Every structure is written in structure tokens, then in C-alpha cells.
Amino acid sequence: MPTYPHPIIAREGWPFLGIAIAVAVALSFTSWWPLTLLAWIAVLFIGQFFRDPPRTVPAEVDAVLAPADGKVVAVLNARDPYLDRDALKISVFMNVFNVHSNRSPVDGTVANLWYHAGSFLNAALDKASLENERNALHLRTPEGIDVTCVQVAGLIARRILCYVKPGDSLARGQRYGFIRFGSRVDVYLPADATPRAAVGDIVHATESILATLR
């Protein structure tokens, strides 16, 4: 799979930012100052939404890292609907002001991938996990531990991007996808995993630890 450097702005945002800047510059040569101001505000919003800063990977090798920036909205025992097993489920909700690059929570190989079309409910709601548009990765660590990482579209998000396929290898913190304009990521872990995050915690992709595998 291709690698993705960190050019401050994620590559997914370049077309949006380019168009917004072109419109703002063009309006700057007119007398429509209210529209010009709104256009430059839009440039700033798009720039912050598509920012893609580099992240430092924690040293703990058995740690499950946050796959996304945002707020932890669920830490509970649940049924993994993709691997049909009891699991520890941890969900991270991203609002429009969070970084939206998605990164691998563990070292592993993509064993399978499932895409489901669906609704666009508020991604902060737990039922969004099973009703919204979503893309699930089954990752298997070198130790043979199974982790399911699910990108879930939200109320505004209408585009899930995933750049891996079965057989690809991912390192912890490696960028593998992007969701545009507000969403969530669910992680299903073995039931005996130890949670290290709690509901309400603010986490950062790669740098925050969600749980520890046993």
C-alpha cells in the first residue's frame, strides 16, 4: 500500500482547500466584503478540518492506540458483529473540529474487510454503530489477536475512505483512512482486554492508549 507523509494538510483536503482559496481570492477583488469574509472563514475551516499532524507512537507494545481524535463515547462489553464474539467495545466520536485521519490501533495484517451502506444518524448515538454507513477492518496482530476497527459515517459525514485491503500490513499509528465531516470509529477487542480510557475522555489518534491486550 502507498505511504502517506504528513504535509500538514491531508491529501484528501487539497481539492477542497484549493477551490476555497480560489473563490476567496476572486471575491477579494470585488466589493462583496461580507461574501469575501465568509469565503476566507471557509478557507480557515477547511484547513483546520483537513489538517494531518504527525504523531508519536507510545512505547508500550501491548497497547491499543486510539484510531481517531475525539471523545470516547462508549466503553462496554458488547458483541462484535463482524467476528461474532464477545468483545470489549470502545468508541471514539469525532466532531468537525477534530483531525479526521484514521490510524491503525495495533500492529497487524488486514485479515478481512467489510463495507456496509446505511443511514447517516448522529454518530454520537450508539445505534449508529449498526445502522450507519460503515467500513470494518479485521486486523490480526503478530501474536494472533483479533481486533476489529470500524469507520462509521455520521450525520454530516458522507464519505468513508479506506486505503487498505486484505493481506496488507499495518503498523501501530499508520494512517489507513479518512472520514469527511464528523463521524466515529469503533474498536472491538478481545473480552479480556483491559480498558485504559473512560467515557468522556478526549483522545488523540496514535498518541492516546485506549486499552491493553493481555
Steps between C-alpha positions, in 0.01 A plus 500: 500500500619860445647701783358834605738769621375777726485817291301684771189478282370152417501420130121451512466870576710645220215528243262656755762744625610594150145580389428695820816710461423569134149619587626713791770663287255573220252659741780709650509700175131589529304730727308208654679518835250290699535215248876546491520472878285186497719351227820552702330357809416194289868473400601499866236240588601268216867540590442404863270210407751339263808559715706184542772544763768235562456293815735319740438129565509398871764247600256249657486215249179345642310829490199555274531853364218739421420473127353851492495834677189578701295416807452150640124438493490128586703251703295185549471127456329432168463249220741548212258473203783436253685217676195375695671504839470662841719810503604819674366785287651849514358777281652838414276778364655761271340842461575735211787662692693175555774359276327242279791282389447142621797297621555137587455423872739201491774336296324249279398354167164580342326162513169622362304811412127570491316801362133561583281772355264651756343804658663823615386530861684715753824304547498576875202263537591139575250365246706669227747209536251262337276729293735752335723460197817330623822332400649232726856364508589168657860535619702203627806584709830306470396323823177382338268740683197623307402868501209650308522868409187658350471836324144628543348786301310768690219750460706721269770254389421359157832350399703224663845453347702183566832432327574143606387156387524145637862391522641847564711554811451798730726635772361663813412858421523451123247702306249280316194716433303819540137596570369833380302736725416338836481130589621229741731201518411186696765256620404146602765323711520159669270493803795465738670821380552762771344842426726799555250764386167604648185657358555873467876481447645710218744289299744558216564251221817293556611690811217396736463145632148353501577158652762236567496153345576204724 
